[in-house]
Amino acid sequence: MAVFRFFSQRPHAWLAFIAIWILFEWLRSWLLTGFPWLLTGYAWLDTPFSHLASLLGVWGLSLLTLCLAVAGFHAVKERSFVALVVALLLPLIALTSPSHWTEEVPDSQLKIALVQPNISQHDKWDRRLLGPMLQHLIELSLPYQDHDLIVWPETAIPSLYYQAAPYVEPFLAELEARQTTLISGFPYMATDSQRPEIRRFHNSLGVFSSGSGVYHKQRLVPFGEYVPLENQLRGLINFF
């Protein structure tokens, strides 16, 4: 607000309002790995305008929302004809623009299964339950062995892979024979080649059959998956 007050007495202060709002949302989306929730553009989900997300992205939708809000405000407060035209023209353009930006290609469909085991977080990291939990995942996935892709959730394998391998490798071998790809989340431990005693753990996504590859999650949830400014906060707040 202090920044906006600086511009509020200048001509076209509404442009400064829109720019400051968008800049704040952008900063919030990456600062300390980001808090990218409740952005203004998400207000368009489940509306006739949601298809614009394919064209503009969430930042474009945020900008459009602010332009509509400011134009509507000026149209009512100042009885501005130009603002009224803008406030009506933008929704009209959105409603008359194409609602689909992709086209289905015949004979190129993939059969994909998403498997959700619904395991309690209280039980998930209990090492005594590792075998039964993985067996439950496998049993849920058995009907989809003829699919092109099976996807298990984030950290569906709740252990380092070598600990889970005895339980899942027979199933993975069957998927490999059928050329079915399995993707799952799992914890990954990496060691420093120069200093093997240093270990770094990642929240990762891996391809376990009919392919290969590992992705380490880069944008961790602040205060959920890591503590920002950990050295400072842990000494100040007992909660951390």
MDAnalysis code that builds the backbone (N, CA, C; Angstrom):
import MDAnalysis as mda
import numpy as np

u = mda.Universe.empty(720, n_residues=240, atom_resindex=np.repeat(np.arange(240), 3), trajectory=True)
u.add_TopologyAttr("name", ["N", "CA", "C"] * 240)
u.add_TopologyAttr("resid", np.arange(1, 241))
u.add_TopologyAttr("resname", ["MET", "ALA", "VAL", "PHE", "ARG", "PHE", "PHE", "SER", "GLN", "ARG", "PRO", "HIS", "ALA", "TRP", "LEU", "ALA", "PHE", "ILE", "ALA", "ILE", "TRP", "ILE", "LEU", "PHE", "GLU", "TRP", "LEU", "ARG", "SER", "TRP", "LEU", "LEU", "THR", "GLY", "PHE", "PRO", "TRP", "LEU", "LEU", "THR", "GLY", "TYR", "ALA", "TRP", "LEU", "ASP", "THR", "PRO", "PHE", "SER", "HIS", "LEU", "ALA", "SER", "LEU", "LEU", "GLY", "VAL", "TRP", "GLY", "LEU", "SER", "LEU", "LEU", "THR", "LEU", "CYS", "LEU", "ALA", "VAL", "ALA", "GLY", "PHE", "HIS", "ALA", "VAL", "LYS", "GLU", "ARG", "SER", "PHE", "VAL", "ALA", "LEU", "VAL", "VAL", "ALA", "LEU", "LEU", "LEU", "PRO", "LEU", "ILE", "ALA", "LEU", "THR", "SER", "PRO", "SER", "HIS", "TRP", "THR", "GLU", "GLU", "VAL", "PRO", "ASP", "SER", "GLN", "LEU", "LYS", "ILE", "ALA", "LEU", "VAL", "GLN", "PRO", "ASN", "ILE", "SER", "GLN", "HIS", "ASP", "LYS", "TRP", "ASP", "ARG", "ARG", "LEU", "LEU", "GLY", "PRO", "MET", "LEU", "GLN", "HIS", "LEU", "ILE", "GLU", "LEU", "SER", "LEU", "PRO", "TYR", "GLN", "ASP", "HIS", "ASP", "LEU", "ILE", "VAL", "TRP", "PRO", "GLU", "THR", "ALA", "ILE", "PRO", "SER", "LEU", "TYR", "TYR", "GLN", "ALA", "ALA", "PRO", "TYR", "VAL", "GLU", "PRO", "PHE", "LEU", "ALA", "GLU", "LEU", "GLU", "ALA", "ARG", "GLN", "THR", "THR", "LEU", "ILE", "SER", "GLY", "PHE", "PRO", "TYR", "MET", "ALA", "THR", "ASP", "SER", "GLN", "ARG", "PRO", "GLU", "ILE", "ARG", "ARG", "PHE", "HIS", "ASN", "SER", "LEU", "GLY", "VAL", "PHE", "SER", "SER", "GLY", "SER", "GLY", "VAL", "TYR", "HIS", "LYS", "GLN", "ARG", "LEU", "VAL", "PRO", "PHE", "GLY", "GLU", "TYR", "VAL", "PRO", "LEU", "GLU", "ASN", "GLN", "LEU", "ARG", "GLY", "LEU", "ILE", "ASN", "PHE", "PHE"])
u.atoms.positions = np.array([
    [0.823, -1.204, 0.000],
    [0.000, 0.000, 0.000],
    [0.855, 1.251, 0.000],
    [1.990, 1.214, 0.701],
    [2.867, 2.379, 0.741],
    [3.401, 2.695, -0.647],
    [3.713, 1.653, -1.410],
    [4.207, 1.868, -2.777],
    [3.109, 2.474, -3.636],
    [1.872, 1.973, -3.479],
    [0.781, 2.497, -4.298],
    [0.472, 3.946, -3.940],
    [0.548, 4.284, -2.654],
    [0.280, 5.674, -2.252],
    [1.240, 6.636, -2.956],
    [2.466, 6.178, -3.191],
    [3.442, 7.019, -3.876],
    [2.972, 7.383, -5.280],
    [2.280, 6.420, -5.940],
    [1.825, 6.661, -7.307],
    [0.390, 7.170, -7.378],
    [-0.351, 7.119, -6.278],
    [-1.796, 7.358, -6.337],
    [-2.151, 8.784, -6.730],
    [-1.265, 9.741, -6.487],
    [-1.552, 11.122, -6.830],
    [-1.095, 11.484, -8.241],
    [-0.531, 10.530, -8.939],
    [-0.056, 10.794, -10.291],
    [-1.113, 10.396, -11.316],
    [-1.014, 10.944, -12.531],
    [-1.961, 10.545, -13.584],
    [-1.863, 9.048, -13.867],
    [-2.995, 8.479, -14.227],
    [-3.057, 7.049, -14.565],
    [-2.559, 6.169, -13.412],
    [-2.967, 6.530, -12.200],
    [-2.556, 5.738, -11.030],
    [-3.069, 4.312, -11.119],
    [-4.146, 4.101, -11.860],
    [-4.703, 2.749, -11.977],
    [-3.720, 1.805, -12.656],
    [-2.884, 2.349, -13.562],
    [-1.864, 1.503, -14.182],
    [-0.848, 1.031, -13.134],
    [-0.496, 1.937, -12.214],
    [0.429, 1.569, -11.141],
    [-0.192, 0.514, -10.241],
    [-1.510, 0.644, -9.959],
    [-2.195, -0.341, -9.120],
    [-2.110, -1.730, -9.741],
    [-2.400, -1.815, -11.045],
    [-2.357, -3.110, -11.737],
    [-0.936, -3.656, -11.746],
    [0.045, -2.810, -12.058],
    [1.433, -3.264, -12.144],
    [1.946, -3.745, -10.799],
    [1.632, -3.024, -9.719],
    [2.100, -3.409, -8.380],
    [1.476, -4.725, -7.952],
    [0.191, -4.899, -8.247],
    [-0.503, -6.142, -7.880],
    [0.132, -7.344, -8.586],
    [0.335, -7.208, -9.912],
    [0.919, -8.311, -10.676],
    [2.343, -8.585, -10.209],
    [3.115, -7.537, -9.942],
    [4.492, -7.704, -9.480],
    [4.521, -8.432, -8.144],
    [3.603, -8.078, -7.231],
    [3.557, -8.743, -5.928],
    [3.230, -10.227, -6.095],
    [2.260, -10.555, -6.941],
    [1.914, -11.966, -7.149],
    [3.085, -12.725, -7.755],
    [3.787, -12.086, -8.699],
    [4.939, -12.742, -9.317],
    [6.036, -12.995, -8.295],
    [6.329, -11.996, -7.459],
    [7.340, -12.180, -6.416],
    [6.933, -13.292, -5.456],
    [5.670, -13.314, -5.073],
    [5.182, -14.340, -4.142],
    [5.282, -15.738, -4.744],
    [5.250, -15.842, -6.071],
    [5.255, -17.155, -6.717],
    [6.626, -17.818, -6.724],
    [7.709, -17.055, -6.514],
    [9.035, -17.681, -6.519],
    [9.870, -17.385, -5.283],
    [9.514, -16.380, -4.479],
    [10.299, -16.050, -3.298],
    [10.289, -17.216, -2.312],
    [11.470, -17.636, -1.845],
    [11.612, -18.784, -0.932],
    [11.001, -20.043, -1.544],
    [11.215, -20.225, -2.825],
    [10.681, -21.274, -3.720],
    [9.216, -21.050, -4.060],
    [8.564, -20.067, -3.452],
    [7.255, -19.653, -3.932],
    [6.072, -20.097, -3.100],
    [5.073, -19.237, -3.061],
    [3.760, -19.524, -2.485],
    [2.734, -19.313, -3.610],
    [2.737, -20.180, -4.629],
    [1.949, -19.914, -5.847],
    [0.491, -20.358, -5.739],
    [-0.158, -19.954, -4.640],
    [-1.551, -20.340, -4.442],
    [-2.426, -19.094, -4.437],
    [-3.692, -19.266, -4.793],
    [-4.685, -18.201, -4.727],
    [-4.274, -16.985, -5.557],
    [-3.658, -17.220, -6.710],
    [-3.389, -16.127, -7.643],
    [-4.713, -15.640, -8.224],
    [-4.779, -14.366, -8.552],
    [-6.029, -13.771, -9.021],
    [-6.586, -14.499, -10.233],
    [-5.704, -14.930, -11.130],
    [-6.162, -15.591, -12.354],
    [-6.922, -16.870, -12.125],
    [-6.727, -17.516, -10.968],
    [-7.435, -18.766, -10.684],
    [-8.939, -18.542, -10.501],
    [-9.355, -17.302, -10.341],
    [-10.786, -17.016, -10.189],
    [-11.577, -17.401, -11.432],
    [-10.887, -17.582, -12.552],
    [-11.573, -17.890, -13.814],
    [-11.839, -19.377, -14.005],
    [-11.315, -20.212, -13.119],
    [-11.581, -21.648, -13.233],
    [-13.078, -21.915, -13.096],
    [-13.554, -22.909, -13.810],
    [-14.971, -23.297, -13.765],
    [-15.885, -22.148, -14.185],
    [-15.429, -21.338, -15.132],
    [-16.251, -20.273, -15.712],
    [-16.178, -20.391, -17.227],
    [-17.049, -19.693, -17.965],
    [-16.966, -19.730, -19.436],
    [-15.670, -19.169, -19.992],
    [-14.864, -18.515, -19.148],
    [-13.626, -17.905, -19.616],
    [-12.398, -18.771, -19.340],
    [-12.582, -19.940, -18.768],
    [-11.438, -20.746, -18.342],
    [-10.551, -21.166, -19.515],
    [-11.135, -21.251, -20.720],
    [-10.328, -21.681, -21.866],
    [-9.219, -20.692, -22.197],
    [-9.330, -19.457, -21.713],
    [-8.284, -18.467, -21.976],
    [-6.980, -18.811, -21.264],
    [-7.041, -19.700, -20.284],
    [-5.815, -20.104, -19.589],
    [-4.831, -20.744, -20.560],
    [-5.338, -21.456, -21.570],
    [-4.462, -22.080, -22.560],
    [-3.711, -21.040, -23.372],
    [-4.289, -19.871, -23.503],
    [-3.700, -18.819, -24.331],
    [-2.899, -17.816, -23.515],
    [-3.393, -17.453, -22.333],
    [-2.789, -16.374, -21.560],
    [-1.983, -16.854, -20.359],
    [-2.283, -18.055, -19.845],
    [-1.656, -18.500, -18.614],
    [-2.253, -17.765, -17.424],
    [-1.835, -18.146, -16.226],
    [-2.431, -17.561, -15.031],
    [-2.082, -16.083, -14.901],
    [-0.897, -15.671, -15.379],
    [-0.528, -14.257, -15.278],
    [-1.384, -13.409, -16.205],
    [-1.654, -13.925, -17.402],
    [-2.521, -13.196, -18.315],
    [-3.934, -13.073, -17.767],
    [-4.411, -14.137, -17.115],
    [-5.746, -14.087, -16.527],
    [-5.790, -13.136, -15.336],
    [-4.709, -13.094, -14.555],
    [-4.643, -12.128, -13.455],
    [-4.699, -10.702, -13.996],
    [-3.934, -10.448, -15.055],
    [-3.932, -9.116, -15.666],
    [-5.307, -8.767, -16.206],
    [-5.949, -9.722, -16.862],
    [-7.286, -9.491, -17.408],
    [-8.285, -9.192, -16.290],
    [-8.188, -9.924, -15.196],
    [-9.088, -9.697, -14.060],
    [-8.932, -8.291, -13.501],
    [-7.696, -7.864, -13.322],
    [-7.456, -6.530, -12.776],
    [-7.921, -5.439, -13.729],
    [-7.704, -5.634, -15.035],
    [-8.171, -4.651, -16.019],
    [-9.693, -4.535, -15.991],
    [-10.363, -5.668, -15.890],
    [-11.825, -5.645, -15.824],
    [-12.300, -4.964, -14.539],
    [-11.643, -5.258, -13.422],
    [-12.046, -4.666, -12.147],
    [-11.854, -3.149, -12.165],
    [-10.716, -2.695, -12.658],
    [-10.434, -1.258, -12.699],
    [-11.362, -0.556, -13.682],
    [-11.581, -1.180, -14.851],
    [-12.475, -0.575, -15.844],
    [-13.897, -0.489, -15.307],
    [-14.349, -1.544, -14.625],
    [-15.685, -1.519, -14.049],
    [-15.814, -0.452, -12.978],
    [-14.774, -0.293, -12.153],
    [-14.783, 0.730, -11.106],
    [-14.900, 2.135, -11.704],
    [-14.090, 2.405, -12.728],
    [-14.132, 3.729, -13.354],
    [-15.454, 3.957, -14.086],
    [-15.991, 2.900, -14.675],
    [-17.260, 3.051, -15.395],
    [-18.379, 3.462, -14.450],
    [-18.372, 2.924, -13.223],
    [-19.419, 3.248, -12.251],
    [-19.135, 4.577, -11.556],
    [-17.899, 4.751, -11.076],
    [-17.580, 5.935, -10.277],
    [-17.559, 7.212, -11.111],
    [-16.928, 7.154, -12.274],
    [-16.736, 8.355, -13.077],
    [-17.668, 8.414, -14.287],
    [-18.519, 7.379, -14.394],
    [-19.424, 7.302, -15.542],
    [-18.670, 7.483, -16.859],
    [-17.553, 6.757, -16.913],
    [-16.681, 6.841, -18.082],
    [-17.168, 5.888, -19.160],
    [-17.456, 6.438, -20.329],
    [-17.924, 5.620, -21.444],
    [-16.812, 4.691, -21.922],
    [-15.571, 5.210, -21.966],
    [-14.438, 4.397, -22.421],
    [-14.233, 3.204, -21.489],
    [-14.292, 3.475, -20.184],
    [-14.120, 2.381, -19.223],
    [-15.235, 1.352, -19.355],
    [-16.472, 1.833, -19.623],
    [-17.591, 0.917, -19.803],
    [-17.383, 0.033, -21.023],
    [-16.881, 0.621, -22.107],
    [-16.616, -0.154, -23.332],
    [-15.557, -1.225, -23.052],
    [-14.495, -0.827, -22.341],
    [-13.436, -1.794, -22.013],
    [-13.987, -2.910, -21.145],
    [-14.781, -2.548, -20.136],
    [-15.338, -3.541, -19.218],
    [-16.249, -4.523, -19.935],
    [-16.929, -4.087, -20.990],
    [-17.826, -4.974, -21.733],
    [-17.120, -5.677, -22.881],
    [-16.092, -5.015, -23.457],
    [-15.435, -5.566, -24.636],
    [-14.597, -6.788, -24.298],
    [-13.875, -6.743, -23.180],
    [-13.007, -7.856, -22.831],
    [-13.779, -9.160, -22.611],
    [-14.883, -9.157, -21.842],
    [-15.655, -10.406, -21.728],
    [-16.232, -10.859, -23.064],
    [-16.623, -9.903, -23.925],
    [-17.177, -10.266, -25.226],
    [-16.133, -10.979, -26.079],
    [-14.908, -10.454, -26.054],
    [-13.827, -11.098, -26.806],
    [-13.571, -12.499, -26.263],
    [-13.581, -12.626, -24.944],
    [-13.322, -13.925, -24.325],
    [-14.388, -14.950, -24.705],
    [-15.639, -14.511, -24.709],
    [-16.738, -15.433, -25.005],
    [-16.790, -15.826, -26.470],
    [-16.294, -14.971, -27.350],
    [-16.349, -15.262, -28.791],
    [-15.064, -15.903, -29.311],
    [-14.039, -16.031, -28.461],
    [-12.786, -16.664, -28.896],
    [-12.946, -18.177, -28.867],
    [-12.083, -18.895, -29.602],
    [-12.189, -20.368, -29.618],
    [-12.084, -20.946, -28.228],
    [-12.895, -21.947, -27.943],
    [-12.881, -22.577, -26.625],
    [-11.925, -23.764, -26.566],
    [-11.406, -24.213, -27.716],
    [-10.464, -25.335, -27.748],
    [-9.252, -24.919, -28.574],
    [-8.065, -25.141, -28.009],
    [-6.829, -24.750, -28.688],
    [-6.024, -25.968, -29.113],
    [-6.575, -27.149, -28.939],
    [-5.907, -28.362, -29.379],
    [-6.886, -29.206, -30.188],
    [-6.353, -30.120, -30.944],
    [-7.186, -30.991, -31.779],
    [-6.751, -32.428, -31.590],
    [-7.713, -33.280, -31.341],
    [-7.409, -34.689, -31.115],
    [-6.963, -35.345, -32.414],
    [-5.883, -36.107, -32.328],
    [-5.358, -36.815, -33.495],
    [-5.805, -38.270, -33.410],
    [-6.518, -38.761, -34.419],
    [-6.983, -40.159, -34.378],
    [-5.811, -41.141, -34.270],
    [-6.075, -42.246, -33.623],
    [-5.108, -43.340, -33.497],
    [-3.844, -42.943, -32.735],
    [-3.921, -41.923, -31.905],
    [-2.741, -41.533, -31.130],
    [-3.064, -41.451, -29.636],
    [-4.135, -42.111, -29.242],
    [-4.538, -42.033, -27.844],
    [-3.692, -42.964, -26.979],
    [-3.428, -42.510, -25.761],
    [-2.733, -43.326, -24.772],
    [-3.722, -43.782, -23.713],
    [-3.553, -45.003, -23.254],
    [-4.365, -45.515, -22.155],
    [-3.567, -45.300, -20.867],
    [-4.084, -44.453, -19.992],
    [-3.374, -44.058, -18.774],
    [-4.231, -44.374, -17.560],
    [-3.607, -44.930, -16.541],
    [-4.299, -45.226, -15.286],
    [-3.630, -44.472, -14.149],
    [-4.426, -43.767, -13.360],
    [-3.938, -43.089, -12.153],
    [-4.382, -43.907, -10.955],
    [-3.444, -44.371, -10.160],
    [-3.739, -45.253, -9.039],
    [-3.555, -44.479, -7.735],
    [-4.605, -44.411, -6.928],
    [-4.561, -43.698, -5.651],
    [-4.879, -44.690, -4.529],
    [-3.882, -45.074, -3.731],
    [-4.105, -46.111, -2.715],
    [-4.823, -45.620, -1.461],
    [-4.878, -44.300, -1.243],
    [-5.599, -43.740, -0.087],
    [-5.064, -44.314, 1.222],
    [-3.746, -44.203, 1.385],
    [-3.091, -44.695, 2.601],
    [-2.914, -43.542, 3.586],
    [-3.239, -43.764, 4.815],
    [-3.122, -42.738, 5.841],
    [-1.675, -42.261, 5.976],
    [-1.497, -40.952, 6.110],
    [-0.154, -40.412, 6.301],
    [0.461, -40.907, 7.610],
    [-0.395, -41.256, 8.566],
    [0.098, -41.783, 9.836],
    [0.767, -43.141, 9.629],
    [0.243, -43.928, 8.678],
    [0.779, -45.259, 8.428],
    [1.860, -45.274, 7.352],
    [1.857, -44.278, 6.498],
    [2.663, -44.320, 5.281],
    [4.151, -44.524, 5.547],
    [4.679, -43.911, 6.591],
    [6.111, -43.971, 6.841],
    [6.486, -44.976, 7.925],
    [5.548, -45.855, 8.249],
    [5.827, -46.934, 9.198],
    [6.533, -48.057, 8.433],
    [7.792, -48.285, 8.717],
    [8.580, -49.270, 7.968],
    [7.984, -50.672, 8.054],
    [7.288, -50.965, 9.133],
    [6.695, -52.297, 9.283],
    [5.583, -52.527, 8.264],
    [5.019, -51.446, 7.721],
    [3.903, -51.558, 6.784],
    [4.333, -51.406, 5.331],
    [5.648, -51.297, 5.083],
    [6.125, -51.057, 3.712],
    [5.650, -52.140, 2.750],
    [5.839, -53.405, 3.108],
    [5.431, -54.496, 2.230],
    [3.943, -54.496, 1.921],
    [3.081, -54.479, 2.949],
    [1.636, -54.458, 2.684],
    [1.184, -53.252, 1.863],
    [1.789, -52.082, 2.090],
    [1.383, -50.900, 1.324],
    [1.747, -51.047, -0.150],
    [2.957, -51.532, -0.434],
    [3.364, -51.712, -1.820],
    [2.537, -52.809, -2.493],
    [2.221, -53.842, -1.753],
    [1.382, -54.895, -2.310],
    [-0.004, -54.368, -2.640],
    [-0.506, -53.482, -1.795],
    [-1.810, -52.853, -2.056],
    [-1.759, -52.035, -3.341],
    [-0.686, -51.276, -3.534],
    [-0.517, -50.497, -4.765],
    [-0.477, -51.412, -5.987],
    [0.257, -52.491, -5.874],
    [0.378, -53.426, -6.999],
    [-0.972, -54.046, -7.328],
    [-1.713, -54.454, -6.312],
    [-3.028, -55.062, -6.554],
    [-3.985, -54.077, -7.221],
    [-3.915, -52.812, -6.831],
    [-4.758, -51.809, -7.480],
    [-4.351, -51.587, -8.936],
    [-3.080, -51.841, -9.246],
    [-2.561, -51.572, -10.596],
    [-2.691, -52.763, -11.541],
    [-2.900, -53.957, -11.005],
    [-2.946, -55.161, -11.849],
    [-3.957, -55.075, -12.990],
    [-5.158, -54.508, -12.790],
    [-6.116, -54.465, -13.907],
    [-5.676, -53.575, -15.068],
    [-4.611, -52.793, -14.872],
    [-4.216, -51.810, -15.895],
    [-2.883, -52.156, -16.548],
    [-2.494, -53.428, -16.489],
    [-1.216, -53.816, -17.084],
    [-1.210, -53.693, -18.602],
    [-2.399, -53.614, -19.216],
    [-2.453, -53.457, -20.666],
    [-2.430, -51.990, -21.083],
    [-2.331, -51.073, -20.108],
    [-2.302, -49.646, -20.422],
    [-0.897, -49.221, -20.856],
    [-0.826, -48.054, -21.488],
    [0.476, -47.517, -21.887],
    [1.225, -46.941, -20.696],
    [0.487, -46.385, -19.736],
    [1.122, -45.695, -18.618],
    [0.309, -45.888, -17.344],
    [1.004, -46.215, -16.257],
    [0.416, -46.263, -14.920],
    [1.136, -45.224, -14.074],
    [0.388, -44.390, -13.365],
    [0.977, -43.329, -12.551],
    [0.610, -43.554, -11.095],
    [1.627, -43.668, -10.257],
    [1.434, -43.713, -8.815],
    [1.699, -42.327, -8.224],
    [1.157, -42.000, -7.047],
    [1.248, -40.638, -6.512],
    [2.645, -40.263, -6.013],
    [2.725, -39.030, -5.528],
    [3.939, -38.510, -4.908],
    [4.307, -39.372, -3.697],
    [5.578, -39.774, -3.637],
    [6.102, -40.666, -2.581],
    [5.210, -41.879, -2.357],
    [4.646, -42.411, -3.449],
    [3.852, -43.642, -3.326],
    [4.727, -44.780, -2.813],
    [6.000, -44.777, -3.219],
    [6.978, -45.709, -2.654],
    [7.615, -44.981, -1.472],
    [7.203, -45.275, -0.240],
    [7.624, -44.463, 0.916],
    [8.947, -44.934, 1.521],
    [9.935, -45.173, 0.657],
    [11.242, -45.617, 1.146],
    [12.245, -45.409, 0.028],
    [13.525, -45.519, 0.347],
    [14.529, -45.548, -0.714],
    [14.298, -46.796, -1.561],
    [14.655, -46.703, -2.848],
    [14.248, -47.767, -3.758],
    [14.814, -49.132, -3.380],
    [16.058, -49.177, -2.901],
    [16.641, -50.491, -2.602],
    [15.854, -51.213, -1.519],
    [15.177, -50.440, -0.649],
    [14.365, -51.070, 0.397],
    [13.046, -51.612, -0.164],
    [12.556, -50.967, -1.223],
    [11.280, -51.381, -1.811],
    [11.449, -52.414, -2.917],
    [12.674, -52.531, -3.462],
    [12.903, -53.386, -4.626],
    [12.398, -54.823, -4.456],
    [12.624, -55.502, -3.335],
    [12.146, -56.891, -3.224],
    [10.640, -57.017, -3.389],
    [9.893, -55.985, -3.057],
    [8.431, -56.052, -3.137],
    [7.906, -55.713, -4.533],
    [8.587, -54.839, -5.259],
    [8.015, -54.322, -6.509],
    [8.669, -54.868, -7.776],
    [9.867, -55.433, -7.694],
    [10.566, -55.805, -8.916],
    [9.871, -56.900, -9.723],
    [9.238, -57.911, -9.114],
    [8.494, -58.871, -9.957],
    [7.380, -58.195, -10.766],
    [6.675, -57.257, -10.149],
    [5.617, -56.536, -10.861],
    [6.207, -55.654, -11.956],
    [7.345, -55.007, -11.679],
    [7.991, -54.159, -12.683],
    [8.472, -54.980, -13.872],
    [8.950, -56.193, -13.614],
    [9.398, -57.063, -14.705],
    [8.226, -57.422, -15.618],
    [7.058, -57.648, -15.019],
    [5.866, -57.949, -15.815],
    [5.461, -56.748, -16.663],
    [5.523, -55.556, -16.071],
    [5.198, -54.344, -16.838],
    [6.195, -54.132, -17.977],
    [7.464, -54.395, -17.698],
    [8.491, -54.247, -18.732],
    [8.210, -55.169, -19.908],
    [7.806, -56.401, -19.604],
    [7.498, -57.361, -20.672],
    [6.303, -56.904, -21.507],
    [5.369, -56.197, -20.880],
    [4.184, -55.709, -21.586],
    [4.400, -54.311, -22.184],
    [5.597, -53.750, -21.979],
    [5.934, -52.397, -22.443],
    [4.979, -51.344, -21.850],
    [4.641, -51.548, -20.590],
    [3.824, -50.585, -19.853],
    [4.737, -49.752, -18.963],
    [4.614, -48.457, -19.040],
    [5.457, -47.555, -18.252],
    [4.815, -47.282, -16.900],
    [5.616, -47.377, -15.850],
    [5.164, -47.017, -14.511],
    [5.965, -45.808, -14.034],
    [5.254, -44.769, -13.617],
    [5.876, -43.579, -13.035],
    [5.384, -43.453, -11.603],
    [6.313, -43.205, -10.691],
    [5.933, -43.086, -9.283],
    [6.821, -42.077, -8.577],
    [6.263, -41.464, -7.547],
    [7.060, -40.641, -6.662],
    [7.753, -41.510, -5.627],
    [8.953, -41.064, -5.181],
    [9.708, -41.824, -4.186],
    [10.817, -40.936, -3.623],
    [11.283, -41.215, -2.417],
    [12.430, -40.481, -1.873],
    [13.721, -40.940, -2.550],
    [14.618, -39.991, -2.808],
    [15.875, -40.302, -3.495],
    [17.029, -39.744, -2.674],
    [18.054, -40.563, -2.479],
    [19.228, -40.121, -1.734],
    [20.412, -39.997, -2.679],
    [21.029, -38.814, -2.699],
    [22.208, -38.590, -3.528],
    [23.404, -38.324, -2.617],
    [24.582, -38.792, -3.036],
    [25.806, -38.558, -2.270],
    [26.754, -37.702, -3.093],
    [27.551, -36.927, -2.418],
    [28.546, -36.075, -3.061],
    [29.723, -36.938, -3.502],
    [30.106, -36.834, -4.772],
    [31.201, -37.664, -5.286],
    [32.527, -37.347, -4.601],
    [32.691, -36.095, -4.162],
    [33.924, -35.709, -3.493],
    [33.896, -36.032, -2.004],
    [32.710, -35.948, -1.414],
    [32.565, -36.211, 0.029],
    [31.395, -37.179, 0.231],
    [31.633, -38.466, 0.126],
    [30.564, -39.477, 0.209],
    [29.764, -39.431, 1.504],
    [30.341, -38.862, 2.557],
    [29.602, -38.815, 3.824],
    [28.459, -37.804, 3.788],
    [28.470, -36.907, 2.794],
    [27.410, -35.915, 2.667],
    [26.270, -36.509, 1.835],
    [25.095, -36.532, 2.416],
    [23.932, -37.094, 1.735],
    [22.858, -36.020, 1.569],
    [22.238, -36.023, 0.406],
    [21.153, -35.083, 0.132],
    [19.916, -35.871, -0.291],
    [18.785, -35.586, 0.343],
    [17.554, -36.309, 0.046],
    [16.636, -35.447, -0.819],
    [15.985, -36.099, -1.759],
    [15.098, -35.411, -2.694],
    [13.715, -36.055, -2.688],
    [12.722, -35.242, -2.949],
    [11.375, -35.727, -3.242],
    [11.318, -35.882, -4.758],
    [11.327, -37.116, -5.250],
    [11.601, -37.357, -6.669],
    [10.474, -38.098, -7.374],
    [10.567, -38.073, -8.694],
    [9.644, -38.784, -9.578],
    [10.494, -39.641, -10.493],
    [10.167, -40.924, -10.585],
    [10.995, -41.819, -11.379],
    [10.184, -42.681, -12.332],
    [10.831, -43.086, -13.426],
    [10.257, -44.045, -14.377],
    [10.830, -45.403, -14.028],
    [9.976, -46.372, -13.695],
    [10.437, -47.649, -13.157],
    [10.281, -48.815, -14.126],
    [9.607, -48.613, -15.239],
    [9.498, -49.689, -16.229],
    [9.298, -49.066, -17.594],
    [9.763, -49.784, -18.616],
    [9.626, -49.348, -20.005],
    [10.068, -47.896, -20.192],
    [11.261, -47.609, -19.686],
    [11.814, -46.265, -19.781],
    [12.722, -45.997, -18.609],
    [13.260, -44.795, -18.547],
    [14.136, -44.443, -17.434],
    [14.119, -42.933, -17.242],
    [14.534, -42.506, -16.071],
    [14.615, -41.080, -15.781],
    [14.156, -40.780, -14.369],
    [14.793, -39.784, -13.768],
    [14.439, -39.338, -12.424],
    [14.396, -37.818, -12.416],
    [13.356, -37.259, -11.815],
    [13.236, -35.813, -11.651],
    [13.149, -35.500, -10.166],
    [13.973, -34.570, -9.710],
    [13.945, -34.138, -8.317],
    [13.091, -32.885, -8.208],
    [12.132, -32.898, -7.307],
    [11.249, -31.748, -7.128],
    [12.067, -30.521, -6.756],
    [11.868, -29.434, -7.482],
    [12.656, -28.226, -7.294],
    [11.959, -27.200, -6.405],
    [10.642, -27.115, -6.500],
    [9.918, -26.091, -5.764],
    [9.216, -26.739, -4.576],
    [9.909, -26.773, -3.462],
    [9.362, -27.393, -2.265],
    [8.366, -26.464, -1.594],
    [7.412, -27.040, -0.895],
    [6.380, -26.259, -0.219],
    [6.973, -25.625, 1.043],
    [7.025, -24.285, 1.122],
    [7.574, -23.650, 2.321],
    [6.797, -24.031, 3.574],
    [7.523, -24.374, 4.636],
    [6.981, -24.776, 5.926],
    [6.287, -26.130, 5.883],
    [6.134, -26.706, 4.709],
    [5.567, -28.048, 4.604],
    [6.637, -29.064, 4.289],
    [7.466, -28.752, 3.275],
    [8.542, -29.660, 2.875],
    [9.923, -29.146, 3.271],
    [10.002, -27.889, 3.623],
    [11.249, -27.358, 4.154],
    [10.939, -26.062, 4.904],
    [11.877, -25.613, 5.723],
    [11.683, -24.387, 6.509],
    [12.540, -23.278, 5.908],
    [11.936, -22.235, 5.342],
    [12.729, -21.111, 4.828],
    [13.517, -20.447, 5.963],
    [14.716, -19.985, 5.627],
    [15.562, -19.309, 6.626],
    [15.679, -20.168, 7.887],
    [15.951, -21.436, 7.658],
    [15.900, -22.428, 8.731],
    [16.782, -22.061, 9.922],
    [18.011, -21.638, 9.679],
    [18.928, -21.364, 10.780],
    [18.419, -20.250, 11.686],
    [17.703, -19.279, 11.086],
    [17.186, -18.172, 11.877],
    [15.887, -18.547, 12.592],
    [14.976, -19.201, 11.880],
    [13.651, -19.468, 12.445],
    [13.683, -20.535, 13.532],
    [14.513, -21.550, 13.375],
    [14.485, -22.645, 14.347],
    [14.892, -22.159, 15.735],
    [15.683, -21.112, 15.818],
    [16.068, -20.614, 17.120],
    [15.069, -19.635, 17.707],
    [14.132, -19.145, 16.882],
    [13.195, -18.126, 17.332],
    [11.821, -18.687, 17.672],
    [11.393, -19.695, 16.906],
    [10.012, -20.193, 17.053],
    [10.068, -21.669, 17.426],
    [9.529, -22.006, 18.575],
    [9.595, -23.393, 19.052],
    [8.891, -24.358, 18.105],
    [7.890, -23.849, 17.374],
    [7.124, -24.716, 16.479],
    [8.033, -25.396, 15.461],
    [9.111, -24.708, 15.034],
    [9.996, -25.255, 14.014],
    [11.126, -26.082, 14.618],
])
